[in-house]
Amino acid sequence: MAGGGAQGDAVGGALSAVVVPLTAMHAEGVLEIYRAGIEEGNATFETSPPSWEVFDAVKLPEHRFAALDEAGAVLGWVAASRVSGRCAYAGVVEHSVYVHPAARGRGVASALLKALIDSTEAAGIWTIQSGVFPENTASLAVHERAGFRAIGTRERIGRHHGVWRDVVLIERRSPSII
Protein backbone atom coordinates (compact mmCIF):
# COMPACT_ATOMS: atom_id res chain seq x y z
CA MET A 1 0.00 0.00 0.00
CA ALA A 2 1.46 3.30 -0.99
CA GLY A 3 -0.14 5.41 1.64
CA GLY A 4 -2.98 7.57 2.42
CA GLY A 5 -1.60 8.22 5.87
CA ALA A 6 -2.78 11.79 5.94
CA GLN A 7 -4.71 11.10 9.10
CA GLY A 8 -6.44 14.37 9.04
CA ASP A 9 -7.20 17.74 7.81
CA ALA A 10 -10.70 17.09 9.09
CA VAL A 11 -10.74 20.11 11.39
CA GLY A 12 -10.01 23.11 9.20
CA GLY A 13 -7.37 25.05 11.13
CA ALA A 14 -5.12 27.77 9.76
CA LEU A 15 -2.22 26.69 7.59
CA SER A 16 1.07 28.33 8.48
CA ALA A 17 3.36 26.33 6.24
CA VAL A 18 5.17 26.57 2.96
CA VAL A 19 5.21 23.69 0.48
CA VAL A 20 8.58 23.05 -1.17
CA PRO A 21 10.14 20.28 -3.27
CA LEU A 22 11.12 17.40 -0.98
CA THR A 23 14.88 16.78 -0.97
CA ALA A 24 17.47 14.92 1.08
CA MET A 25 17.59 17.97 3.34
CA HIS A 26 14.14 16.89 4.64
CA ALA A 27 15.01 13.21 5.09
CA GLU A 28 15.08 13.12 8.89
CA GLY A 29 11.71 14.85 9.27
CA VAL A 30 10.09 12.83 6.48
CA LEU A 31 11.17 9.50 7.97
CA GLU A 32 10.14 10.60 11.49
CA ILE A 33 6.64 11.44 10.24
CA TYR A 34 6.51 8.18 8.28
CA ARG A 35 7.46 6.29 11.47
CA ALA A 36 4.70 8.07 13.42
CA GLY A 37 2.14 7.05 10.79
CA ILE A 38 3.33 3.47 10.90
CA GLU A 39 3.13 3.37 14.70
CA GLU A 40 -0.47 4.65 14.67
CA GLY A 41 -1.44 1.57 12.67
CA ASN A 42 -3.86 2.94 10.06
CA ALA A 43 -1.54 4.46 7.47
CA THR A 44 0.33 1.62 5.78
CA PHE A 45 1.12 -2.08 5.75
CA GLU A 46 4.78 -1.17 6.31
CA THR A 47 6.17 -1.97 9.74
CA SER A 48 9.16 0.39 9.58
CA PRO A 49 10.16 3.28 7.37
CA PRO A 50 12.70 2.64 4.64
CA SER A 51 16.16 4.13 4.64
CA TRP A 52 16.41 7.51 2.96
CA GLU A 53 18.31 5.87 0.09
CA VAL A 54 15.44 3.47 -0.61
CA PHE A 55 12.80 6.21 -0.24
CA ASP A 56 14.76 8.50 -2.56
CA ALA A 57 15.22 5.76 -5.17
CA VAL A 58 11.52 4.90 -5.52
CA LYS A 59 9.84 8.31 -5.16
CA LEU A 60 9.68 10.47 -8.27
CA PRO A 61 11.75 13.63 -7.58
CA GLU A 62 9.41 15.92 -9.54
CA HIS A 63 6.34 14.69 -7.62
CA ARG A 64 7.35 14.91 -3.97
CA PHE A 65 6.87 17.83 -1.62
CA ALA A 66 7.36 18.77 2.01
CA ALA A 67 5.32 21.21 4.07
CA LEU A 68 7.58 23.24 6.36
CA ASP A 69 6.82 25.46 9.32
CA GLU A 70 8.41 28.89 9.75
CA ALA A 71 11.48 27.30 11.38
CA GLY A 72 11.95 24.84 8.50
CA ALA A 73 10.68 21.76 10.37
CA VAL A 74 8.81 19.22 8.25
CA LEU A 75 5.08 19.20 9.03
CA GLY A 76 4.16 16.67 6.35
CA TRP A 77 5.09 15.22 3.01
CA VAL A 78 3.61 13.79 -0.17
CA ALA A 79 5.40 11.63 -2.71
CA ALA A 80 4.49 9.61 -5.78
CA SER A 81 5.98 6.59 -7.47
CA ARG A 82 5.31 4.83 -10.76
CA VAL A 83 2.78 2.00 -10.61
CA SER A 84 4.40 0.16 -13.50
CA GLY A 85 7.24 0.40 -15.98
CA ARG A 86 4.88 -0.50 -18.82
CA CYS A 87 4.29 2.39 -21.22
CA ALA A 88 0.50 2.01 -20.99
CA TYR A 89 0.77 3.15 -17.35
CA ALA A 90 3.12 6.07 -17.98
CA GLY A 91 0.46 8.50 -16.79
CA VAL A 92 -0.42 6.67 -13.57
CA VAL A 93 1.27 7.21 -10.21
CA GLU A 94 0.62 6.00 -6.70
CA HIS A 95 1.07 8.43 -3.85
CA SER A 96 1.47 8.67 -0.10
CA VAL A 97 0.74 11.69 2.07
CA TYR A 98 1.67 11.93 5.74
CA VAL A 99 1.22 14.73 8.27
CA HIS A 100 2.95 15.07 11.64
CA PRO A 101 0.42 14.33 14.42
CA ALA A 102 0.90 17.82 15.92
CA ALA A 103 0.22 19.50 12.55
CA ARG A 104 -3.07 17.80 11.71
CA GLY A 105 -6.23 19.79 11.16
CA ARG A 106 -4.35 22.78 9.74
CA GLY A 107 -4.65 22.14 6.01
CA VAL A 108 -1.22 20.56 5.58
CA ALA A 109 -2.47 17.46 3.72
CA SER A 110 -4.67 19.60 1.48
CA ALA A 111 -1.76 21.87 0.58
CA LEU A 112 0.47 18.88 -0.13
CA LEU A 113 -2.17 17.19 -2.31
CA LYS A 114 -2.63 20.44 -4.25
CA ALA A 115 1.12 20.58 -4.93
CA LEU A 116 1.09 16.96 -6.08
CA ILE A 117 -1.94 17.50 -8.32
CA ASP A 118 -0.38 20.62 -9.85
CA SER A 119 2.90 18.81 -10.58
CA THR A 120 1.23 15.73 -12.05
CA GLU A 121 -1.11 17.80 -14.21
CA ALA A 122 1.87 19.74 -15.58
CA ALA A 123 3.63 16.45 -16.35
CA GLY A 124 0.69 14.93 -18.22
CA ILE A 125 -0.13 12.34 -15.56
CA TRP A 126 -3.77 11.36 -15.84
CA THR A 127 -4.28 9.24 -12.70
CA ILE A 128 -3.09 9.53 -9.11
CA GLN A 129 -4.06 6.55 -7.00
CA SER A 130 -3.56 5.17 -3.52
CA GLY A 131 -4.85 2.62 -1.08
CA VAL A 132 -6.26 3.77 2.25
CA PHE A 133 -7.37 1.70 5.21
CA PRO A 134 -11.13 2.30 5.64
CA GLU A 135 -10.52 3.16 9.31
CA ASN A 136 -8.49 6.18 8.19
CA THR A 137 -11.58 8.30 7.69
CA ALA A 138 -9.67 11.60 7.91
CA SER A 139 -7.44 10.60 4.98
CA LEU A 140 -10.43 9.47 2.94
CA ALA A 141 -12.15 12.81 3.63
CA VAL A 142 -9.17 15.00 2.70
CA HIS A 143 -8.68 13.01 -0.50
CA GLU A 144 -12.35 13.37 -1.41
CA ARG A 145 -12.08 17.14 -0.94
CA ALA A 146 -9.06 17.08 -3.28
CA GLY A 147 -11.06 15.39 -6.04
CA PHE A 148 -10.29 11.72 -5.37
CA ARG A 149 -13.02 9.11 -5.52
CA ALA A 150 -13.28 5.66 -4.03
CA ILE A 151 -13.07 3.00 -6.72
CA GLY A 152 -13.86 0.14 -4.37
CA THR A 153 -12.73 -1.81 -1.37
CA ARG A 154 -10.17 -4.55 -1.73
CA GLU A 155 -11.31 -6.89 1.02
CA ARG A 156 -8.76 -8.75 3.12
CA ILE A 157 -6.02 -7.68 0.71
CA GLY A 158 -3.19 -8.13 3.19
CA ARG A 159 -2.25 -9.00 6.74
CA HIS A 160 -1.12 -6.25 9.07
CA HIS A 161 0.27 -7.37 12.42
CA GLY A 162 -1.47 -10.70 11.91
CA VAL A 163 -4.88 -9.19 11.07
CA TRP A 164 -6.47 -9.17 7.61
CA ARG A 165 -7.05 -5.58 6.47
CA ASP A 166 -9.24 -4.06 3.79
CA VAL A 167 -7.99 -1.21 1.60
CA VAL A 168 -10.10 1.40 -0.17
CA LEU A 169 -8.64 2.04 -3.62
CA ILE A 170 -8.92 5.76 -4.41
CA GLU A 171 -8.00 7.70 -7.52
CA ARG A 172 -8.05 11.16 -8.99
CA ARG A 173 -8.44 11.31 -12.76
CA SER A 174 -7.24 14.46 -14.43
CA PRO A 175 -10.14 16.42 -15.91
CA SER A 176 -7.82 18.00 -18.49
CA ILE A 177 -5.66 15.12 -19.72
CA ILE A 178 -7.52 12.91 -22.14
Contacts in CASP RR format, 6 or more apart in sequence:
PFRMAT RR
TARGET T0000
AUTHOR 0000-0000-0000
METHOD contacts of the structure
MODEL  1
MAGGGAQGDAVGGALSAVVVPLTAMHAEGVLEIYRAGIEEGNATFETSPP
SWEVFDAVKLPEHRFAALDEAGAVLGWVAASRVSGRCAYAGVVEHSVYVH
PAARGRGVASALLKALIDSTEAAGIWTIQSGVFPENTASLAVHERAGFRA
IGTRERIGRHHGVWRDVVLIERRSPSII
1 44 0 8 1.000
1 45 0 8 1.000
1 46 0 8 1.000
1 130 0 8 1.000
1 131 0 8 1.000
1 132 0 8 1.000
1 133 0 8 1.000
1 167 0 8 1.000
2 44 0 8 1.000
2 81 0 8 1.000
2 94 0 8 1.000
2 95 0 8 1.000
2 96 0 8 1.000
2 129 0 8 1.000
2 130 0 8 1.000
2 131 0 8 1.000
3 43 0 8 1.000
3 44 0 8 1.000
3 95 0 8 1.000
3 96 0 8 1.000
3 97 0 8 1.000
3 98 0 8 1.000
3 130 0 8 1.000
3 131 0 8 1.000
3 132 0 8 1.000
4 43 0 8 1.000
4 44 0 8 1.000
4 95 0 8 1.000
4 96 0 8 1.000
4 97 0 8 1.000
4 98 0 8 1.000
4 130 0 8 1.000
4 131 0 8 1.000
4 132 0 8 1.000
4 136 0 8 1.000
4 139 0 8 1.000
4 143 0 8 1.000
5 37 0 8 1.000
5 42 0 8 1.000
5 43 0 8 1.000
5 44 0 8 1.000
5 96 0 8 1.000
5 97 0 8 1.000
5 98 0 8 1.000
5 99 0 8 1.000
5 132 0 8 1.000
5 136 0 8 1.000
5 139 0 8 1.000
6 97 0 8 1.000
6 98 0 8 1.000
6 99 0 8 1.000
6 109 0 8 1.000
6 136 0 8 1.000
6 138 0 8 1.000
6 139 0 8 1.000
6 142 0 8 1.000
6 143 0 8 1.000
7 37 0 8 1.000
7 40 0 8 1.000
7 42 0 8 1.000
7 43 0 8 1.000
7 98 0 8 1.000
7 99 0 8 1.000
7 101 0 8 1.000
7 104 0 8 1.000
7 136 0 8 1.000
7 138 0 8 1.000
7 139 0 8 1.000
8 99 0 8 1.000
8 104 0 8 1.000
8 105 0 8 1.000
8 109 0 8 1.000
8 138 0 8 1.000
8 139 0 8 1.000
8 141 0 8 1.000
8 142 0 8 1.000
9 99 0 8 1.000
9 104 0 8 1.000
9 105 0 8 1.000
9 106 0 8 1.000
9 107 0 8 1.000
9 108 0 8 1.000
9 109 0 8 1.000
9 110 0 8 1.000
9 138 0 8 1.000
9 141 0 8 1.000
9 142 0 8 1.000
9 145 0 8 1.000
10 104 0 8 1.000
10 105 0 8 1.000
10 137 0 8 1.000
10 138 0 8 1.000
10 141 0 8 1.000
10 142 0 8 1.000
11 104 0 8 1.000
11 105 0 8 1.000
12 105 0 8 1.000
12 106 0 8 1.000
12 107 0 8 1.000
13 105 0 8 1.000
13 106 0 8 1.000
13 107 0 8 1.000
14 106 0 8 1.000
15 106 0 8 1.000
15 107 0 8 1.000
15 108 0 8 1.000
15 110 0 8 1.000
15 111 0 8 1.000
16 69 0 8 1.000
16 70 0 8 1.000
16 106 0 8 1.000
17 67 0 8 1.000
17 68 0 8 1.000
17 69 0 8 1.000
17 75 0 8 1.000
17 103 0 8 1.000
17 106 0 8 1.000
17 108 0 8 1.000
17 111 0 8 1.000
18 67 0 8 1.000
18 68 0 8 1.000
19 65 0 8 1.000
19 66 0 8 1.000
19 67 0 8 1.000
19 68 0 8 1.000
19 111 0 8 1.000
19 112 0 8 1.000
19 114 0 8 1.000
19 115 0 8 1.000
20 65 0 8 1.000
20 66 0 8 1.000
20 68 0 8 1.000
21 61 0 8 1.000
21 64 0 8 1.000
21 65 0 8 1.000
21 66 0 8 1.000
22 30 0 8 1.000
22 59 0 8 1.000
22 64 0 8 1.000
22 65 0 8 1.000
22 66 0 8 1.000
22 77 0 8 1.000
22 78 0 8 1.000
22 79 0 8 1.000
24 52 0 8 1.000
24 56 0 8 1.000
26 66 0 8 1.000
26 68 0 8 1.000
26 74 0 8 1.000
26 77 0 8 1.000
27 52 0 8 1.000
27 55 0 8 1.000
27 56 0 8 1.000
28 74 0 8 1.000
29 73 0 8 1.000
29 74 0 8 1.000
30 52 0 8 1.000
30 55 0 8 1.000
30 66 0 8 1.000
30 74 0 8 1.000
30 76 0 8 1.000
30 77 0 8 1.000
30 98 0 8 1.000
31 49 0 8 1.000
31 50 0 8 1.000
31 52 0 8 1.000
31 55 0 8 1.000
32 74 0 8 1.000
32 100 0 8 1.000
33 74 0 8 1.000
33 76 0 8 1.000
33 77 0 8 1.000
33 98 0 8 1.000
33 99 0 8 1.000
33 100 0 8 1.000
34 49 0 8 1.000
34 77 0 8 1.000
34 98 0 8 1.000
35 48 0 8 1.000
35 49 0 8 1.000
36 98 0 8 1.000
36 100 0 8 1.000
36 101 0 8 1.000
37 43 0 8 1.000
37 44 0 8 1.000
37 98 0 8 1.000
38 44 0 8 1.000
38 46 0 8 1.000
38 47 0 8 1.000
38 48 0 8 1.000
38 49 0 8 1.000
40 101 0 8 1.000
41 160 0 8 1.000
41 161 0 8 1.000
42 133 0 8 1.000
42 135 0 8 1.000
42 136 0 8 1.000
43 98 0 8 1.000
43 133 0 8 1.000
43 136 0 8 1.000
43 139 0 8 1.000
44 96 0 8 1.000
45 158 0 8 1.000
45 160 0 8 1.000
45 165 0 8 1.000
47 161 0 8 1.000
49 55 0 8 1.000
50 58 0 8 1.000
55 79 0 8 1.000
58 81 0 8 1.000
59 79 0 8 1.000
59 80 0 8 1.000
59 81 0 8 1.000
60 79 0 8 1.000
60 80 0 8 1.000
60 81 0 8 1.000
60 82 0 8 1.000
60 93 0 8 1.000
62 119 0 8 1.000
62 123 0 8 1.000
63 79 0 8 1.000
63 80 0 8 1.000
63 93 0 8 1.000
63 95 0 8 1.000
63 116 0 8 1.000
63 119 0 8 1.000
63 120 0 8 1.000
63 123 0 8 1.000
63 125 0 8 1.000
64 77 0 8 1.000
64 78 0 8 1.000
64 79 0 8 1.000
64 80 0 8 1.000
65 77 0 8 1.000
65 78 0 8 1.000
65 79 0 8 1.000
65 112 0 8 1.000
65 115 0 8 1.000
65 116 0 8 1.000
65 119 0 8 1.000
66 74 0 8 1.000
66 75 0 8 1.000
66 76 0 8 1.000
66 77 0 8 1.000
67 74 0 8 1.000
67 75 0 8 1.000
67 76 0 8 1.000
67 77 0 8 1.000
67 99 0 8 1.000
67 103 0 8 1.000
67 108 0 8 1.000
67 111 0 8 1.000
67 112 0 8 1.000
68 74 0 8 1.000
68 75 0 8 1.000
69 75 0 8 1.000
69 103 0 8 1.000
74 100 0 8 1.000
75 99 0 8 1.000
75 100 0 8 1.000
75 103 0 8 1.000
75 106 0 8 1.000
75 108 0 8 1.000
76 97 0 8 1.000
76 98 0 8 1.000
76 99 0 8 1.000
76 100 0 8 1.000
76 103 0 8 1.000
76 108 0 8 1.000
76 109 0 8 1.000
76 112 0 8 1.000
77 97 0 8 1.000
77 98 0 8 1.000
77 112 0 8 1.000
78 95 0 8 1.000
78 96 0 8 1.000
78 97 0 8 1.000
78 98 0 8 1.000
78 109 0 8 1.000
78 112 0 8 1.000
78 113 0 8 1.000
78 115 0 8 1.000
78 116 0 8 1.000
79 95 0 8 1.000
79 96 0 8 1.000
80 93 0 8 1.000
80 94 0 8 1.000
80 95 0 8 1.000
80 96 0 8 1.000
80 116 0 8 1.000
80 120 0 8 1.000
80 128 0 8 1.000
81 93 0 8 1.000
81 94 0 8 1.000
81 95 0 8 1.000
82 89 0 8 1.000
82 92 0 8 1.000
82 93 0 8 1.000
82 94 0 8 1.000
83 89 0 8 1.000
83 92 0 8 1.000
83 93 0 8 1.000
83 94 0 8 1.000
83 129 0 8 1.000
84 92 0 8 1.000
91 124 0 8 1.000
91 125 0 8 1.000
91 126 0 8 1.000
91 127 0 8 1.000
92 125 0 8 1.000
92 126 0 8 1.000
92 127 0 8 1.000
92 128 0 8 1.000
92 129 0 8 1.000
93 120 0 8 1.000
93 125 0 8 1.000
93 127 0 8 1.000
93 128 0 8 1.000
93 129 0 8 1.000
94 128 0 8 1.000
94 129 0 8 1.000
94 130 0 8 1.000
94 131 0 8 1.000
95 116 0 8 1.000
95 128 0 8 1.000
95 129 0 8 1.000
95 130 0 8 1.000
96 130 0 8 1.000
97 109 0 8 1.000
97 112 0 8 1.000
97 113 0 8 1.000
97 116 0 8 1.000
97 139 0 8 1.000
99 108 0 8 1.000
99 109 0 8 1.000
99 112 0 8 1.000
100 108 0 8 1.000
104 138 0 8 1.000
109 139 0 8 1.000
109 142 0 8 1.000
110 142 0 8 1.000
110 145 0 8 1.000
110 146 0 8 1.000
113 142 0 8 1.000
113 143 0 8 1.000
113 146 0 8 1.000
114 146 0 8 1.000
116 128 0 8 1.000
117 128 0 8 1.000
117 146 0 8 1.000
117 172 0 8 1.000
120 128 0 8 1.000
120 174 0 8 1.000
121 174 0 8 1.000
121 176 0 8 1.000
121 177 0 8 1.000
124 174 0 8 1.000
124 177 0 8 1.000
125 174 0 8 1.000
125 177 0 8 1.000
126 173 0 8 1.000
126 174 0 8 1.000
126 177 0 8 1.000
126 178 0 8 1.000
127 171 0 8 1.000
127 172 0 8 1.000
127 173 0 8 1.000
127 174 0 8 1.000
128 148 0 8 1.000
128 171 0 8 1.000
128 172 0 8 1.000
129 151 0 8 1.000
129 169 0 8 1.000
129 170 0 8 1.000
129 171 0 8 1.000
129 172 0 8 1.000
130 143 0 8 1.000
130 148 0 8 1.000
130 169 0 8 1.000
130 170 0 8 1.000
130 171 0 8 1.000
131 167 0 8 1.000
131 168 0 8 1.000
131 169 0 8 1.000
131 170 0 8 1.000
132 139 0 8 1.000
132 140 0 8 1.000
132 143 0 8 1.000
132 167 0 8 1.000
132 168 0 8 1.000
132 170 0 8 1.000
133 165 0 8 1.000
133 166 0 8 1.000
133 167 0 8 1.000
133 168 0 8 1.000
134 140 0 8 1.000
134 153 0 8 1.000
134 166 0 8 1.000
134 167 0 8 1.000
134 168 0 8 1.000
140 150 0 8 1.000
140 168 0 8 1.000
140 170 0 8 1.000
143 170 0 8 1.000
143 172 0 8 1.000
144 150 0 8 1.000
146 172 0 8 1.000
147 172 0 8 1.000
148 170 0 8 1.000
148 171 0 8 1.000
148 172 0 8 1.000
149 170 0 8 1.000
149 171 0 8 1.000
149 172 0 8 1.000
150 168 0 8 1.000
150 169 0 8 1.000
150 170 0 8 1.000
151 169 0 8 1.000
151 170 0 8 1.000
151 171 0 8 1.000
152 168 0 8 1.000
152 169 0 8 1.000
153 166 0 8 1.000
153 167 0 8 1.000
153 168 0 8 1.000
153 169 0 8 1.000
154 166 0 8 1.000
154 167 0 8 1.000
154 168 0 8 1.000
154 169 0 8 1.000
155 166 0 8 1.000
156 164 0 8 1.000
156 165 0 8 1.000
156 166 0 8 1.000
157 165 0 8 1.000
157 166 0 8 1.000
157 167 0 8 1.000
158 164 0 8 1.000
158 165 0 8 1.000
158 167 0 8 1.000
159 165 0 8 1.000
END
